[in-house]
Amino acid sequence: MVFKRLLGSLGVGGPTVDTVLDAGAARPGGALPGQVHLVGGTVDHDVEHVALELVARVEAEQGEHGEGEGVVVFGRHTVGGDFRLAAGERRSVPFTVPLPWETPVTELYGQPLGIVLGVRTELAVAGARDKGDLDPLTVAPLPAQEAVLEAFGQLGFGFRSADLEYGRIGGTGQQLPFYQEIELTPPPRYADQVNEIELTFLAVSGALEVVLEADKRGGPFSDGHDALSRFTVPHEGPAGPQDWNALVDGWVRELVEHRASYGSHAVYGHESGALSGGSGTGTAVAAGAAGLAVGVAGGMVAAEVVDEVGDFFEGESEDGSGVGFEDGFGDTFEGDGDA
């Protein structure tokens, strides 16, 4: 899906831009290759720079206004510039830009999760800037992320939804101004103890931090509450043979029983505490017995997710400043991107 726009701020007859990402899903911490195709307008133009922005649709609490949505820029890279684009000239600018390790996962086994990421192209010509091309970004999980999700599926957990929440999880090394929440429904053996488990991955160059939050059910003499635990594994998984199902099941049992153990930062280290946060209403995806494989429900929503992604991009204003926000949430968030 590629969106081509006339760069309106550069005037009628200005150059056009079309950014094409290489085929296939990217991965967190990996490279994002592609090309920016430029076509000159009716006159020559001096191109000052060509820049790419990584953007995400993110939910945020807005106080009395409830929850709204905004666009966060979480990376910016200049990929070319300082050249003259002749009238009618066709020129391609190849690029390879790095993705942050915390880049959210948008698909699992090729099925969309309802997470909306994009790459926005900015062209600066003679002092005028136009963000004239916006393309969807697909990100597949890292091997350890996929192994954890697969283990949850093997243990009977269901995949309820996924969304991006604006804010930070205290006590973690989180770098981006938002985090991904993957909501899981419990199997029967945990259903009387927890309503759901929320999973967040916080990856760095050498390891993967897994943050689990349980919405615990209340008892006859107690109210429900949230419990949080953190666990760390290397990207390639535990050293030597490892039963991922047993590992993840141990995490869940500790979370549900809330046996806190603070201060451990070794592999399989964990910290526990309280976390407040909202739950989104993302795309429902059924989990099969063989893991978090998409079943009938996933097939039903796949087209809806594609439409949602298209609406997000097409709803961007001409200057690229935002989308159709809800609940009066009208400003664009600016994340910690590169210069």
N, C-alpha and C positions, 0 to 999 in steps of 0.2 A: 504494500500500500504506500504510494508516494504521492505527495501533494505538491503541485507546482503553482506558484503564485507570481504574478507580476509584482515587482518590487515597487509598490505604489509610492512610497516616500521619495523614490528617486525620479519620479515623474513619468509621464507617458513616454514610451520609447526607451525606458531604462532597461538594464540587463535583467535576465531571469536566472534563477538558481534552482537546481534540482539535486538534492543529496540522496545518494543511493548507498545503503549499507550492504556489506557483503552478506551473502546468503548464510543462513544458519543462525542459531541462537548464540549469544555471547555468554560469558560466565563471569561471576564476581571476581574482581582482581585481575581479569584477563584483558586482552586487547580488543578494541572495537575498530575494525578496518572498514574502509569504504572510499567513496570519491564524491567530491562536489563538482557537478557539471554546471558550467556557466555559459550563457549565450549572451553576446554583446547586444546592446540596443541599437538605436538608430544613429548614435554618435559614439565616439570613443569615450571611455571612462577610465580614470585612474583608481584602481582598487587599492584601498588602504589596508584592509584586512578581511580575511574570511575566518569566522569563528564558529565553533560548535558549542552548544549548551546541552547538558544532560538535565532533563526536567522530569518531574514526577507529579502525579495528582495525589494530593495528601489531604487527609481529614484532620480537623483540629477542633477542640472545644472552644466555643466562643461565648462563654459565660452565660448570660441570660438569653442569648440568641441560640443556644443549643450548639449543635455540631454543624460545621460548614466545610467547604472544600476549597483548596487553593492549589496553586502551582509553585513548587519549590525547584529552584535551580540548584543542583547538587554537583555540578562540575562545569568548567568552562575551559576551552582550549582554542588557541589561535592556530590555525592549520595552514595559512597562506596569506599572501598579500604583497603590497608594494610592487604592483605591476600594472601595465596598461592593458585594458581589455578593449580591443578595437571593435568598431561597429560590426555587428553580425558575427564576430569571432566566436568559435566554440573552444572552450578550454576546460580541462579537467584538473582538479586539485586532489591528488590522492592523500589519504590520511590514515593514521593509526593512532588512536587515543586510548589511554588506559581507563578502565572502569574502577571505581572504588571497590574495595573488598566488601563493603556493606551494601553494595548495589542490590536492591530487592530482586527476588526471583519472581518471574512473571508466568512461568509455565512449569508443569510437572508431567513428564512422559508425553510432551507435545501438546498437552491440553492447557488452555489459558486459565489463570487463577483469578482474573478480574483486576489485576494490578496494572496500572497504566503508566508506562514510561515512554519518553520520547527523546529524540535528538532534534534540536532546533538550530537552524543555520542563520547566522547573521552576516550580512555583507555590508561593508562600509565603503562608500564611494563619495569622494569630495566632501567629506564632513557629514554626510547623511548616512544614517544606519537603518537597515531594514531587516527584521527577522522574518524572512519570507518563505522558509521551507521547514516543515515539521514532520518528522517521520517516526513511526512506532519503533520501540526498542524491545526486543525479546531477549530475556535472560533465563538460562537454564540453571539448575542448582549445581553446586560443587559436589564432587563425589561423596564427601562426608555428609553434606546436607541431604542428598538423595538417600543415603543409607539410613539416616535418622528418620526421615519421612517414611521410608519403606518399612522400617521396624515398627513405627507407630501403626501403619496399616496392617502389618502382620499380627500385631497385638489386638486388632479389632477396633481401633479408633477410626472414626469417620472424619472426613474433611468437610468442615462446615463452610468456612469462608476465609478470605485473606484481604487485608487492607493495609494502608500505610497511615501511621499516626504521627502527627507533628509533635515533637517533644523529645525528651531524653529519658532513658532508664537509669536511675541513680545507681551508683556503685559499679557501673560498667565502664569499659573503655570506648563507648560509642562515639563515633566521629561525625556522622551525618546528623542533620537537625531533625531527622525523622527515623522511625523504625518500622519494620514490617511485623505484623501480627498474623499468625496462621492459627485459626480457631479449629480445635478438634473436639468432636463429641466422644464421650467415653464409652467403652464396651460395657456390657451388663455387669461385669464384676466390680466396676468402679462407679456405676451409675448412681448408686445410693450414697456415694461420698462426694462426688463432684458433678457440677453442671456441665463444665467444659474445661479444657486446658488450652491456654494460649501459648504458642511457641514463637520465639524470636531468635533468629540467627544473627550474631555479630561476629563477622569474620575479620581476621587480620592476616598479615602475610604468612604467619607460621602456624596458626591455630584457628579453631572455630569455637566460639563461645555460644552455648545453647542456653537460652533463658526460658524457663517454664513457669507459667503462672496458672494456678488452679483456682477456679471459682468454686469454693467448697460449700457444700450444702450444710444448712443448719440442722441441729438436732432438736429434740423435744425441749431441752433446757438451754439451748445456745443458738445464736444467730449465725447465718452463713458468713464467710469471710474469704479473703484472698490469701493465698500462700505463694511464695516465689522461691525458686531455686535456680542456681547457675551451675553449669557443667562445662568442661572444656575438653576438646579432643583435637588432635592434629588433623590437618586436611586429608591426609592419606588414611586416616582411621587409626585405631590403636595398633601398637607394635605387636606383631605376631598374630596368630589366629584369634579371632574375637567373635563372639556371638553378639551381634548388634541387638538382637531381640532381647537377650538377657540384660544387656547394658541399659537399654532404654527402659525396660520394665523396672529395673532397679531405680532409675531416675524417678519414674512415676510413683513407685511405692514410697520412696523417700519424700517426694513432694506431697503426696496425699497424707502420709503420716506426719509430715512436717517435722522431720528430725533435722533441726538446723545445725549447721557446722560452719562457722564463720572462719574466714581468713585463709582458706586453702586455695592456692593458685596453681597447683600442679595439674598435670593431665588428670582428668576426671575430678579435679577440684571443684568445689561448689560453694556458693554462699546462699543463704536463705534470708527472707525478710518479707516486707509488705510492698506492694506495688499498686498504685491506683491508675486506672486507665479505662478508656471506653472500649466498647466492642462494636465493630462495624457490622454492616449487613451486606457482605459481599456475595459473591457467587457461590451457590451451594454445589458441592461436588461429592458424589458418592464414593466411598472407599470400598474396594473389593477385598476379599479374604486374602488375596495374594499380595496385598500392599495397597498403597494409596493410588491404585489404578482407577481411572475414571470409568464409571459405569453408565447406566442409562441416564441418570440425572445430569452427568457431565455432558453427554451428547446433546441433551436438550438445551443446555445453557451456552454451549460453545458459540453458537451464532449470536446469542445475545451479547456475549463478551466482545466479539468482533465489532458489533454495532456500537457498543459503549466506547470502545477505543476510537472508532471513527468519529463519533459525536464529540469526543474530547478534543481531537485535533481540529475538526471542522469548526468547533465552537470557539477556538482561540480567536481573540481579537486581531485585527489586521496588524497591530504593532507588536503582537506576540505577548502582551502583558498579562493575559489571564483568560479564563474560561467563564462559562456561565455559572457563577458561584451561587450557592444556596444560603438561605438564612442571613442575607445581608453581609456575607463574607466576601468583600469585594476587592481585597488587596492581594497582590502577588507576594508570596514569601520569597525571599532571596536567601538561598542556602550558602554554605561555605564552599564556593566553587574556586577553581583555579583562576588565576589572572590570565 
